[in-house]
């Protein structure tokens, strides 16, 4: 079934190489999510929406 979450964290914290690789993997995951959300926002962007027009406010 695997290790409990606290055991996994202890293994990661005691191995600097693994800690660095997890940080890099997490950064890549967040960057990928941000990129996909930016593309999604570009796809659904509607310039005729009056809420986006600053003169309307």
CHARMM-style PDB file with segment names, atoms N, HN, CA, C and O in Angstrom:
ATOM      1  N   UNK     1       0.817  -1.193   0.000  1.00  0.00      PROA
ATOM      2  CA  UNK     1       0.000   0.000   0.000  1.00  0.00      PROA
ATOM      3  C   UNK     1       0.862   1.258   0.000  1.00  0.00      PROA
ATOM      4  O   UNK     1       0.351   2.343  -0.276  1.00  0.00      PROA
ATOM      5  N   UNK     2       2.116   1.149   0.293  1.00  0.00      PROA
ATOM      6  HN  UNK     2       2.532   0.268   0.517  1.00  0.00      PROA
ATOM      7  CA  UNK     2       2.985   2.317   0.254  1.00  0.00      PROA
ATOM      8  C   UNK     2       3.309   2.834   1.644  1.00  0.00      PROA
ATOM      9  O   UNK     2       2.825   2.323   2.654  1.00  0.00      PROA
ATOM     10  N   UNK     3       4.131   3.849   1.662  1.00  0.00      PROA
ATOM     11  HN  UNK     3       4.524   4.264   0.842  1.00  0.00      PROA
ATOM     12  CA  UNK     3       4.532   4.454   2.921  1.00  0.00      PROA
ATOM     13  C   UNK     3       3.518   5.503   3.358  1.00  0.00      PROA
ATOM     14  O   UNK     3       2.889   6.145   2.517  1.00  0.00      PROA
ATOM     15  N   UNK     4       3.354   5.682   4.678  1.00  0.00      PROA
ATOM     16  HN  UNK     4       3.865   5.161   5.361  1.00  0.00      PROA
ATOM     17  CA  UNK     4       2.492   6.779   5.133  1.00  0.00      PROA
ATOM     18  C   UNK     4       3.108   8.126   4.764  1.00  0.00      PROA
ATOM     19  O   UNK     4       4.318   8.212   4.553  1.00  0.00      PROA
ATOM     20  N   UNK     5       2.300   9.169   4.684  1.00  0.00      PROA
ATOM     21  HN  UNK     5       1.317   9.098   4.855  1.00  0.00      PROA
ATOM     22  CA  UNK     5       2.772  10.461   4.185  1.00  0.00      PROA
ATOM     23  C   UNK     5       3.930  11.014   5.014  1.00  0.00      PROA
ATOM     24  O   UNK     5       4.847  11.615   4.454  1.00  0.00      PROA
ATOM     25  N   UNK     6       3.910  10.825   6.328  1.00  0.00      PROA
ATOM     26  HN  UNK     6       3.165  10.336   6.783  1.00  0.00      PROA
ATOM     27  CA  UNK     6       4.984  11.368   7.152  1.00  0.00      PROA
ATOM     28  C   UNK     6       6.301  10.632   6.914  1.00  0.00      PROA
ATOM     29  O   UNK     6       7.370  11.229   7.043  1.00  0.00      PROA
ATOM     30  N   UNK     7       6.243   9.357   6.572  1.00  0.00      PROA
ATOM     31  HN  UNK     7       5.375   8.872   6.468  1.00  0.00      PROA
ATOM     32  CA  UNK     7       7.467   8.605   6.274  1.00  0.00      PROA
ATOM     33  C   UNK     7       8.067   9.075   4.954  1.00  0.00      PROA
ATOM     34  O   UNK     7       9.286   9.197   4.832  1.00  0.00      PROA
ATOM     35  N   UNK     8       7.221   9.335   3.976  1.00  0.00      PROA
ATOM     36  HN  UNK     8       6.231   9.236   4.075  1.00  0.00      PROA
ATOM     37  CA  UNK     8       7.704   9.826   2.684  1.00  0.00      PROA
ATOM     38  C   UNK     8       8.361  11.185   2.859  1.00  0.00      PROA
ATOM     39  O   UNK     8       9.409  11.444   2.268  1.00  0.00      PROA
ATOM     40  N   UNK     9       7.763  12.058   3.662  1.00  0.00      PROA
ATOM     41  HN  UNK     9       6.911  11.848   4.142  1.00  0.00      PROA
ATOM     42  CA  UNK     9       8.354  13.373   3.892  1.00  0.00      PROA
ATOM     43  C   UNK     9       9.698  13.251   4.598  1.00  0.00      PROA
ATOM     44  O   UNK     9      10.625  13.994   4.279  1.00  0.00      PROA
ATOM     45  N   UNK    10       9.822  12.336   5.542  1.00  0.00      PROA
ATOM     46  HN  UNK    10       9.068  11.732   5.801  1.00  0.00      PROA
ATOM     47  CA  UNK    10      11.090  12.146   6.239  1.00  0.00      PROA
ATOM     48  C   UNK    10      12.163  11.654   5.276  1.00  0.00      PROA
ATOM     49  O   UNK    10      13.313  12.083   5.365  1.00  0.00      PROA
ATOM     50  N   UNK    11      11.806  10.764   4.362  1.00  0.00      PROA
ATOM     51  HN  UNK    11      10.872  10.416   4.290  1.00  0.00      PROA
ATOM     52  CA  UNK    11      12.769  10.262   3.378  1.00  0.00      PROA
ATOM     53  C   UNK    11      13.224  11.396   2.472  1.00  0.00      PROA
ATOM     54  O   UNK    11      14.411  11.511   2.167  1.00  0.00      PROA
ATOM     55  N   UNK    12      12.292  12.230   2.043  1.00  0.00      PROA
ATOM     56  HN  UNK    12      11.327  12.137   2.290  1.00  0.00      PROA
ATOM     57  CA  UNK    12      12.626  13.336   1.137  1.00  0.00      PROA
ATOM     58  C   UNK    12      13.501  14.363   1.843  1.00  0.00      PROA
ATOM     59  O   UNK    12      14.474  14.847   1.265  1.00  0.00      PROA
ATOM     60  N   UNK    13      13.168  14.700   3.084  1.00  0.00      PROA
ATOM     61  HN  UNK    13      12.378  14.307   3.554  1.00  0.00      PROA
ATOM     62  CA  UNK    13      13.918  15.734   3.801  1.00  0.00      PROA
ATOM     63  C   UNK    13      15.333  15.285   4.132  1.00  0.00      PROA
ATOM     64  O   UNK    13      16.220  16.126   4.280  1.00  0.00      PROA
ATOM     65  N   UNK    14      15.568  13.989   4.253  1.00  0.00      PROA
ATOM     66  HN  UNK    14      14.848  13.306   4.134  1.00  0.00      PROA
ATOM     67  CA  UNK    14      16.892  13.491   4.604  1.00  0.00      PROA
ATOM     68  C   UNK    14      17.771  13.225   3.390  1.00  0.00      PROA
ATOM     69  O   UNK    14      18.913  12.795   3.550  1.00  0.00      PROA
ATOM     70  N   UNK    15      17.279  13.464   2.197  1.00  0.00      PROA
ATOM     71  HN  UNK    15      16.351  13.814   2.067  1.00  0.00      PROA
ATOM     72  CA  UNK    15      18.053  13.237   0.975  1.00  0.00      PROA
ATOM     73  C   UNK    15      18.043  14.518   0.143  1.00  0.00      PROA
ATOM     74  O   UNK    15      17.055  14.804  -0.532  1.00  0.00      PROA
ATOM     75  N   UNK    16      19.140  15.300   0.183  1.00  0.00      PROA
ATOM     76  HN  UNK    16      19.944  15.067   0.732  1.00  0.00      PROA
ATOM     77  CA  UNK    16      19.152  16.594  -0.512  1.00  0.00      PROA
ATOM     78  C   UNK    16      18.914  16.481  -2.014  1.00  0.00      PROA
ATOM     79  O   UNK    16      18.256  17.343  -2.597  1.00  0.00      PROA
ATOM     80  N   UNK    17      19.434  15.442  -2.646  1.00  0.00      PROA
ATOM     81  HN  UNK    17      19.968  14.742  -2.173  1.00  0.00      PROA
ATOM     82  CA  UNK    17      19.228  15.281  -4.083  1.00  0.00      PROA
ATOM     83  C   UNK    17      17.767  15.041  -4.421  1.00  0.00      PROA
ATOM     84  O   UNK    17      17.244  15.589  -5.392  1.00  0.00      PROA
ATOM     85  N   UNK    18      17.126  14.231  -3.623  1.00  0.00      PROA
ATOM     86  HN  UNK    18      17.551  13.787  -2.834  1.00  0.00      PROA
ATOM     87  CA  UNK    18      15.704  13.952  -3.846  1.00  0.00      PROA
ATOM     88  C   UNK    18      14.864  15.197  -3.560  1.00  0.00      PROA
ATOM     89  O   UNK    18      13.888  15.466  -4.260  1.00  0.00      PROA
ATOM     90  N   UNK    19      15.246  15.956  -2.528  1.00  0.00      PROA
ATOM     91  HN  UNK    19      16.039  15.738  -1.960  1.00  0.00      PROA
ATOM     92  CA  UNK    19      14.522  17.183  -2.205  1.00  0.00      PROA
ATOM     93  C   UNK    19      14.612  18.174  -3.360  1.00  0.00      PROA
ATOM     94  O   UNK    19      13.614  18.799  -3.720  1.00  0.00      PROA
ATOM     95  N   UNK    20      15.798  18.321  -3.942  1.00  0.00      PROA
ATOM     96  HN  UNK    20      16.609  17.813  -3.649  1.00  0.00      PROA
ATOM     97  CA  UNK    20      15.977  19.219  -5.081  1.00  0.00      PROA
ATOM     98  C   UNK    20      15.181  18.742  -6.285  1.00  0.00      PROA
ATOM     99  O   UNK    20      14.555  19.550  -6.971  1.00  0.00      PROA
ATOM    100  N   UNK    21      15.196  17.451  -6.547  1.00  0.00      PROA
ATOM    101  HN  UNK    21      15.705  16.795  -5.989  1.00  0.00      PROA
ATOM    102  CA  UNK    21      14.457  16.942  -7.707  1.00  0.00      PROA
ATOM    103  C   UNK    21      12.953  17.122  -7.523  1.00  0.00      PROA
ATOM    104  O   UNK    21      12.244  17.383  -8.494  1.00  0.00      PROA
ATOM    105  N   UNK    22      12.461  16.989  -6.308  1.00  0.00      PROA
ATOM    106  HN  UNK    22      13.037  16.777  -5.519  1.00  0.00      PROA
ATOM    107  CA  UNK    22      11.030  17.199  -6.064  1.00  0.00      PROA
ATOM    108  C   UNK    22      10.675  18.672  -6.219  1.00  0.00      PROA
ATOM    109  O   UNK    22       9.599  18.997  -6.720  1.00  0.00      PROA
ATOM    110  N   UNK    23      11.567  19.570  -5.796  1.00  0.00      PROA
ATOM    111  HN  UNK    23      12.442  19.306  -5.389  1.00  0.00      PROA
ATOM    112  CA  UNK    23      11.324  20.999  -6.003  1.00  0.00      PROA
ATOM    113  C   UNK    23      11.263  21.325  -7.492  1.00  0.00      PROA
ATOM    114  O   UNK    23      10.389  22.073  -7.932  1.00  0.00      PROA
ATOM    115  N   UNK    24      12.184  20.769  -8.262  1.00  0.00      PROA
ATOM    116  HN  UNK    24      12.894  20.161  -7.905  1.00  0.00      PROA
ATOM    117  CA  UNK    24      12.195  21.016  -9.713  1.00  0.00      PROA
ATOM    118  C   UNK    24      10.939  20.436 -10.354  1.00  0.00      PROA
ATOM    119  O   UNK    24      10.336  21.074 -11.218  1.00  0.00      PROA
ATOM    120  N   UNK    25      10.540  19.246  -9.946  1.00  0.00      PROA
ATOM    121  HN  UNK    25      11.029  18.727  -9.245  1.00  0.00      PROA
ATOM    122  CA  UNK    25       9.338  18.628 -10.494  1.00  0.00      PROA
ATOM    123  C   UNK    25       8.096  19.452 -10.137  1.00  0.00      PROA
ATOM    124  O   UNK    25       7.208  19.630 -10.972  1.00  0.00      PROA
ATOM    125  N   UNK    26       8.034  19.948  -8.917  1.00  0.00      PROA
ATOM    126  HN  UNK    26       8.755  19.803  -8.239  1.00  0.00      PROA
ATOM    127  CA  UNK    26       6.891  20.764  -8.512  1.00  0.00      PROA
ATOM    128  C   UNK    26       6.849  22.071  -9.294  1.00  0.00      PROA
ATOM    129  O   UNK    26       5.775  22.520  -9.697  1.00  0.00      PROA
ATOM    130  N   UNK    27       8.016  22.687  -9.513  1.00  0.00      PROA
ATOM    131  HN  UNK    27       8.888  22.322  -9.186  1.00  0.00      PROA
ATOM    132  CA  UNK    27       8.076  23.915 -10.307  1.00  0.00      PROA
ATOM    133  C   UNK    27       7.594  23.663 -11.727  1.00  0.00      PROA
ATOM    134  O   UNK    27       6.853  24.475 -12.281  1.00  0.00      PROA
ATOM    135  N   UNK    28       8.001  22.556 -12.317  1.00  0.00      PROA
ATOM    136  HN  UNK    28       8.603  21.897 -11.866  1.00  0.00      PROA
ATOM    137  CA  UNK    28       7.551  22.219 -13.671  1.00  0.00      PROA
ATOM    138  C   UNK    28       6.050  21.966 -13.695  1.00  0.00      PROA
ATOM    139  O   UNK    28       5.374  22.360 -14.646  1.00  0.00      PROA
ATOM    140  N   UNK    29       5.524  21.321 -12.671  1.00  0.00      PROA
ATOM    141  HN  UNK    29       6.074  21.001 -11.898  1.00  0.00      PROA
ATOM    142  CA  UNK    29       4.088  21.062 -12.599  1.00  0.00      PROA
ATOM    143  C   UNK    29       3.297  22.364 -12.514  1.00  0.00      PROA
ATOM    144  O   UNK    29       2.301  22.534 -13.217  1.00  0.00      PROA
ATOM    145  N   UNK    30       3.736  23.279 -11.659  1.00  0.00      PROA
ATOM    146  HN  UNK    30       4.545  23.141 -11.087  1.00  0.00      PROA
ATOM    147  CA  UNK    30       3.051  24.564 -11.514  1.00  0.00      PROA
ATOM    148  C   UNK    30       3.170  25.380 -12.794  1.00  0.00      PROA
ATOM    149  O   UNK    30       2.196  25.998 -13.223  1.00  0.00      PROA
ATOM    150  N   UNK    31       4.353  25.390 -13.411  1.00  0.00      PROA
ATOM    151  HN  UNK    31       5.144  24.888 -13.063  1.00  0.00      PROA
ATOM    152  CA  UNK    31       4.531  26.135 -14.660  1.00  0.00      PROA
ATOM    153  C   UNK    31       3.647  25.564 -15.766  1.00  0.00      PROA
ATOM    154  O   UNK    31       3.085  26.321 -16.557  1.00  0.00      PROA
ATOM    155  N   UNK    32       3.520  24.261 -15.831  1.00  0.00      PROA
ATOM    156  HN  UNK    32       3.976  23.645 -15.188  1.00  0.00      PROA
ATOM    157  CA  UNK    32       2.635  23.651 -16.822  1.00  0.00      PROA
ATOM    158  C   UNK    32       1.183  24.001 -16.576  1.00  0.00      PROA
ATOM    159  O   UNK    32       0.434  24.254 -17.520  1.00  0.00      PROA
ATOM    160  N   UNK    33       0.780  24.018 -15.313  1.00  0.00      PROA
ATOM    161  HN  UNK    33       1.389  23.812 -14.546  1.00  0.00      PROA
ATOM    162  CA  UNK    33      -0.597  24.386 -14.989  1.00  0.00      PROA
ATOM    163  C   UNK    33      -0.869  25.843 -15.359  1.00  0.00      PROA
ATOM    164  O   UNK    33      -1.916  26.160 -15.925  1.00  0.00      PROA
ATOM    165  N   UNK    34       0.075  26.726 -15.038  1.00  0.00      PROA
ATOM    166  HN  UNK    34       0.925  26.469 -14.579  1.00  0.00      PROA
ATOM    167  CA  UNK    34      -0.089  28.146 -15.369  1.00  0.00      PROA
ATOM    168  C   UNK    34      -0.162  28.330 -16.878  1.00  0.00      PROA
ATOM    169  O   UNK    34      -0.980  29.110 -17.365  1.00  0.00      PROA
ATOM    170  N   UNK    35       0.674  27.632 -17.615  1.00  0.00      PROA
ATOM    171  HN  UNK    35       1.339  26.998 -17.220  1.00  0.00      PROA
ATOM    172  CA  UNK    35       0.639  27.727 -19.071  1.00  0.00      PROA
ATOM    173  C   UNK    35      -0.669  27.237 -19.650  1.00  0.00      PROA
ATOM    174  O   UNK    35      -1.212  27.848 -20.570  1.00  0.00      PROA
ATOM    175  N   UNK    36      -1.179  26.137 -19.121  1.00  0.00      PROA
ATOM    176  HN  UNK    36      -0.738  25.640 -18.374  1.00  0.00      PROA
ATOM    177  CA  UNK    36      -2.449  25.621 -19.640  1.00  0.00      PROA
ATOM    178  C   UNK    36      -3.602  26.556 -19.295  1.00  0.00      PROA
ATOM    179  O   UNK    36      -4.517  26.722 -20.101  1.00  0.00      PROA
ATOM    180  N   UNK    37      -3.578  27.167 -18.117  1.00  0.00      PROA
ATOM    181  HN  UNK    37      -2.834  27.032 -17.462  1.00  0.00      PROA
ATOM    182  CA  UNK    37      -4.636  28.115 -17.768  1.00  0.00      PROA
ATOM    183  C   UNK    37      -4.542  29.384 -18.609  1.00  0.00      PROA
ATOM    184  O   UNK    37      -5.569  29.969 -18.954  1.00  0.00      PROA
ATOM    185  N   UNK    38      -3.322  29.820 -18.945  1.00  0.00      PROA
ATOM    186  HN  UNK    38      -2.488  29.345 -18.665  1.00  0.00      PROA
ATOM    187  CA  UNK    38      -3.165  30.986 -19.810  1.00  0.00      PROA
ATOM    188  C   UNK    38      -3.719  30.696 -21.200  1.00  0.00      PROA
ATOM    189  O   UNK    38      -4.395  31.542 -21.786  1.00  0.00      PROA
ATOM    190  N   UNK    39      -3.441  29.518 -21.728  1.00  0.00      PROA
ATOM    191  HN  UNK    39      -2.892  28.831 -21.252  1.00  0.00      PROA
ATOM    192  CA  UNK    39      -3.998  29.147 -23.032  1.00  0.00      PROA
ATOM    193  C   UNK    39      -5.519  29.049 -22.970  1.00  0.00      PROA
ATOM    194  O   UNK    39      -6.207  29.468 -23.901  1.00  0.00      PROA
ATOM    195  N   UNK    40      -6.040  28.503 -21.886  1.00  0.00      PROA
ATOM    196  HN  UNK    40      -5.481  28.163 -21.130  1.00  0.00      PROA
ATOM    197  CA  UNK    40      -7.491  28.410 -21.730  1.00  0.00      PROA
ATOM    198  C   UNK    40      -8.122  29.806 -21.704  1.00  0.00      PROA
ATOM    199  O   UNK    40      -9.147  30.040 -22.344  1.00  0.00      PROA
ATOM    200  N   UNK    41      -7.502  30.735 -20.957  1.00  0.00      PROA
ATOM    201  HN  UNK    41      -6.669  30.545 -20.436  1.00  0.00      PROA
ATOM    202  CA  UNK    41      -8.028  32.097 -20.901  1.00  0.00      PROA
ATOM    203  C   UNK    41      -7.982  32.769 -22.267  1.00  0.00      PROA
ATOM    204  O   UNK    41      -8.884  33.531 -22.612  1.00  0.00      PROA
ATOM    205  N   UNK    42      -6.946  32.495 -23.043  1.00  0.00      PROA
ATOM    206  HN  UNK    42      -6.213  31.876 -22.762  1.00  0.00      PROA
ATOM    207  CA  UNK    42      -6.880  33.065 -24.390  1.00  0.00      PROA
ATOM    208  C   UNK    42      -7.966  32.492 -25.289  1.00  0.00      PROA
ATOM    209  O   UNK    42      -8.503  33.197 -26.143  1.00  0.00      PROA
ATOM    210  N   UNK    43      -8.290  31.218 -25.101  1.00  0.00      PROA
ATOM    211  HN  UNK    43      -7.853  30.645 -24.407  1.00  0.00      PROA
ATOM    212  CA  UNK    43      -9.307  30.579 -25.938  1.00  0.00      PROA
ATOM    213  C   UNK    43     -10.695  31.143 -25.633  1.00  0.00      PROA
ATOM    214  O   UNK    43     -11.482  31.368 -26.552  1.00  0.00      PROA
ATOM    215  N   UNK    44     -11.003  31.374 -24.358  1.00  0.00      PROA
ATOM    216  HN  UNK    44     -10.363  31.192 -23.611  1.00  0.00      PROA
ATOM    217  CA  UNK    44     -12.344  31.843 -24.006  1.00  0.00      PROA
ATOM    218  C   UNK    44     -12.446  33.362 -23.965  1.00  0.00      PROA
ATOM    219  O   UNK    44     -13.525  33.889 -23.692  1.00  0.00      PROA
ATOM    220  N   UNK    45     -11.352  34.088 -24.230  1.00  0.00      PROA
ATOM    221  HN  UNK    45     -10.475  33.660 -24.452  1.00  0.00      PROA
ATOM    222  CA  UNK    45     -11.354  35.549 -24.174  1.00  0.00      PROA
ATOM    223  C   UNK    45     -12.300  36.121 -25.221  1.00  0.00      PROA
ATOM    224  O   UNK    45     -12.233  35.754 -26.394  1.00  0.00      PROA
ATOM    225  N   UNK    46     -13.178  37.018 -24.793  1.00  0.00      PROA
ATOM    226  HN  UNK    46     -13.232  37.316 -23.840  1.00  0.00      PROA
ATOM    227  CA  UNK    46     -14.130  37.671 -25.690  1.00  0.00      PROA
ATOM    228  C   UNK    46     -13.955  39.179 -25.548  1.00  0.00      PROA
ATOM    229  O   UNK    46     -14.408  39.754 -24.558  1.00  0.00      PROA
ATOM    230  N   UNK    47     -13.304  39.840 -26.519  1.00  0.00      PROA
ATOM    231  HN  UNK    47     -12.936  39.373 -27.324  1.00  0.00      PROA
ATOM    232  CA  UNK    47     -13.053  41.279 -26.390  1.00  0.00      PROA
ATOM    233  C   UNK    47     -14.327  42.122 -26.413  1.00  0.00      PROA
ATOM    234  O   UNK    47     -14.296  43.287 -26.016  1.00  0.00      PROA
ATOM    235  N   UNK    48     -15.434  41.562 -26.864  1.00  0.00      PROA
ATOM    236  HN  UNK    48     -15.459  40.616 -27.187  1.00  0.00      PROA
ATOM    237  CA  UNK    48     -16.673  42.338 -26.885  1.00  0.00      PROA
ATOM    238  C   UNK    48     -17.399  42.308 -25.541  1.00  0.00      PROA
ATOM    239  O   UNK    48     -18.453  42.928 -25.401  1.00  0.00      PROA
ATOM    240  N   UNK    49     -16.862  41.607 -24.564  1.00  0.00      PROA
ATOM    241  HN  UNK    49     -16.006  41.103 -24.678  1.00  0.00      PROA
ATOM    242  CA  UNK    49     -17.465  41.533 -23.240  1.00  0.00      PROA
ATOM    243  C   UNK    49     -17.354  42.899 -22.564  1.00  0.00      PROA
ATOM    244  O   UNK    49     -16.238  43.393 -22.402  1.00  0.00      PROA
ATOM    245  N   UNK    50     -18.459  43.532 -22.161  1.00  0.00      PROA
ATOM    246  HN  UNK    50     -19.366  43.131 -22.292  1.00  0.00      PROA
ATOM    247  CA  UNK    50     -18.381  44.871 -21.572  1.00  0.00      PROA
ATOM    248  C   UNK    50     -17.687  44.907 -20.214  1.00  0.00      PROA
ATOM    249  O   UNK    50     -17.237  45.972 -19.791  1.00  0.00      PROA
ATOM    250  N   UNK    51     -17.589  43.787 -19.528  1.00  0.00      PROA
ATOM    251  HN  UNK    51     -17.954  42.922 -19.872  1.00  0.00      PROA
ATOM    252  CA  UNK    51     -16.913  43.774 -18.231  1.00  0.00      PROA
ATOM    253  C   UNK    51     -15.419  44.019 -18.405  1.00  0.00      PROA
ATOM    254  O   UNK    51     -14.781  44.602 -17.528  1.00  0.00      PROA
ATOM    255  N   UNK    52     -14.860  43.585 -19.516  1.00  0.00      PROA
ATOM    256  HN  UNK    52     -15.378  43.111 -20.229  1.00  0.00      PROA
ATOM    257  CA  UNK    52     -13.431  43.748 -19.765  1.00  0.00      PROA
ATOM    258  C   UNK    52     -13.103  45.183 -20.186  1.00  0.00      PROA
ATOM    259  O   UNK    52     -11.987  45.647 -19.951  1.00  0.00      PROA
ATOM    260  N   UNK    53     -14.042  45.885 -20.795  1.00  0.00      PROA
ATOM    261  HN  UNK    53     -14.948  45.508 -20.985  1.00  0.00      PROA
ATOM    262  CA  UNK    53     -13.815  47.242 -21.283  1.00  0.00      PROA
ATOM    263  C   UNK    53     -13.680  48.198 -20.093  1.00  0.00      PROA
ATOM    264  O   UNK    53     -14.622  48.355 -19.317  1.00  0.00      PROA
ATOM    265  N   UNK    54     -12.521  48.831 -19.948  1.00  0.00      PROA
ATOM    266  HN  UNK    54     -11.756  48.703 -20.579  1.00  0.00      PROA
ATOM    267  CA  UNK    54     -12.276  49.708 -18.803  1.00  0.00      PROA
ATOM    268  C   UNK    54     -13.105  50.983 -18.875  1.00  0.00      PROA
ATOM    269  O   UNK    54     -13.408  51.565 -17.833  1.00  0.00      PROA
ATOM    270  N   UNK    55     -13.480  51.436 -20.064  1.00  0.00      PROA
ATOM    271  HN  UNK    55     -13.234  50.963 -20.910  1.00  0.00      PROA
ATOM    272  CA  UNK    55     -14.295  52.637 -20.192  1.00  0.00      PROA
ATOM    273  C   UNK    55     -15.719  52.395 -19.689  1.00  0.00      PROA
ATOM    274  O   UNK    55     -16.425  53.341 -19.338  1.00  0.00      PROA
ATOM    275  N   UNK    56     -16.136  51.144 -19.656  1.00  0.00      PROA
ATOM    276  HN  UNK    56     -15.563  50.376 -19.942  1.00  0.00      PROA
ATOM    277  CA  UNK    56     -17.481  50.807 -19.208  1.00  0.00      PROA
ATOM    278  C   UNK    56     -17.613  50.980 -17.697  1.00  0.00      PROA
ATOM    279  O   UNK    56     -18.707  51.240 -17.196  1.00  0.00      PROA
ATOM    280  N   UNK    57     -16.510  50.839 -16.972  1.00  0.00      PROA
ATOM    281  HN  UNK    57     -15.621  50.628 -17.379  1.00  0.00      PROA
ATOM    282  CA  UNK    57     -16.560  50.895 -15.506  1.00  0.00      PROA
ATOM    283  C   UNK    57     -16.784  52.263 -15.041  1.00  0.00      PROA
ATOM    284  OT1 UNK    57     -16.854  52.501 -13.835  1.00  0.00      PROA
TER     285      UNK     57
END
